[in-house]
Structure formats: structure tokens, C-alpha cells
Amino acid sequence: MKRIAIVEDEAAIRENYKEVLQQQGYSVQAYANRPSAMQAFTTRLPDLAIIDIGLENEIDGGFTLCQSLRAMSSQLPIIFLTARDSDFDTVCGLRLGADDYLSKDVSFPHLIARLAALFRRSEIQENSTQHAQLIEHGHLSIDVNRIQVYWKNQPIELTVTEFWMVHALAKHPGHVRSRQALMQDAKIYVDDSTITSHVKRIRKKFITQDNTFDCIDTVYGMGYRWDNQG
């Protein structure tokens, strides 16, 4: 049974989500604030975390919690579920490492579908260990078994969503991948601006490691392309 953690300070909303997810067969733990959630997470991480941004007296407590969770695990699926739906907040959430960002007006069937997609992706990760899967292009190495990307033999710490987007681009270097194709390969369903935010964050992580990195091309009006270097 998959374990989902919900961090939401409004009791009625928290219990509503908990009940709906339990009806779908998930084991759900719910927390009202960041400290209580962190206390539980240091003992055991959930299989997926759903986080609001404003948590009791912490206006951006969810952002802080996301940072802490991402430091604890680069692969834990994290979803922001919040009433704050501005572009600024969305970009901030994704830059902090969230895999998805949803508004609280999302329907329950839509939410359940997004969760199921993230769990399917995790299952692919778990099942991939049966045989070696390694992609190498120039300075890039992708170990699918370990869900790990290396650049010049140094690991790049990517979220699971970021990993599958790099994988989708690099497995066919030189081919343009549309935003829709990247969504399908990464098993996320978001708008174009969210894909753009993910790509920007991926570029930044590679450039932090190597300031000469310039392998991800934007093909305007079409999508993105991996262009080998070295």
C-alpha cells in the first residue's frame, strides 16, 4: 500500500483529501504544520508528499518543507496543492524541486490521475533493475537502473521528473522533443510554462556543475533538443 503524506493546515480540507485518498486504497498520514511533518519524515519518508504553501503561521512553510524533503531524497515525488496559483509561486515551487504544482480547485479525479501517474513512474524505476540500462553521449551518462545522471563522471542531482525529461531528450540526441512528448515520457501532465520551468531548472543544475554546459537547445515553437558536446 502506497503511503501518502498530506501537509495542510486547514482541518476540513485536510480530512477531506485524506478520506478521498483512503477510498482509493492509499495509506494516508496528515499533518497540520511543517514541524509535525518534519518530525515524522525524519523517522520515515512517505512514498509521495502533498504540500500546501502556507502552513499555520508560516506563510511559505511549504516551500521550506519542500527544500528539506528534497535534501532528504532526490526521488521522492512532491506535489504542491495550494490556493496560491500565481506564476511566481508556481515557478518557485518547481525551482525548489517539486514534481507537480496544482491549484486547490483541481477536481478529485484529476488529482487522483496525477498521483497515479507519479506512482506508475516510480514502478518503472523499481522494475528497471532487472537488466542494465546505460545511455552515454559525450560527457553525459544516464544510468536508468539507479535513476542517476552523470556529467563528466560527476553526478547531477535531479528529481525524478527532471531525470525522465533528460532521459527523453538524450536518448535521441539531435531530435526535437515537443513539450507534449516530454510530458508523456516524464509521466506528468502540466502546461507549457511548467515544462519550461523544469527545463530551466535542469539547465541550471548542469551549469552549476560545468559553466560551459550548453547541450539543451530551445527550438522555438517546437520544443527542445539534446545537442551533444565533446
Secondary structure, 3 states (H helix, E strand, C coil): CCEEEEECCCHHHHHHHHHHHHHCCCEEEEECCHHHHHHHHHHCCCCEEEECCCECCECCHHHHHHHHHHHHCCCCCEEEEECCCCHHHHHHHHHCCCCEEEECCCCHHHHHHHHHHHHHHHHHHHHHHHCCCEEEECCEEEECCCCEEEECCEEECCCHHHHHHHHHHHCCCCCEECHHHHHHHHCCCCCHHHHHHHHHHHHHHHHHHCCCCCCEEEECCCEEEECCCC
